[in-house]
Amino acid sequence: MQKIKQVPEVCNIYAATANPLEIIVTETEQGRGILGVVDGLKSKGIETELDVKDRKKFLRKIGYKL
């Protein structure tokens, strides 16, 4: 009789983001697996020319060099 070892498998997922993540996991007859990672949120809008000017003005004000 063959002895079966129970070895838990470990998976590391690295994602460089400041957004919340969701991991999509599925289970089949063979076991569980990771299908993918959902990263990010929908954008809140498109930056206009005025937004660009305001952002750059703010960055200069706080000492960030462009």
Secondary structure as GFF3:
##gff-version 3
##sequence-region A 1 66
A	DSSP	beta_strand	21	27	.	.	.	ID=ss1
A	DSSP	beta_strand	32	39	.	.	.	ID=ss2
A	DSSP	alpha_helix	49	61	.	.	.	ID=ss3
###
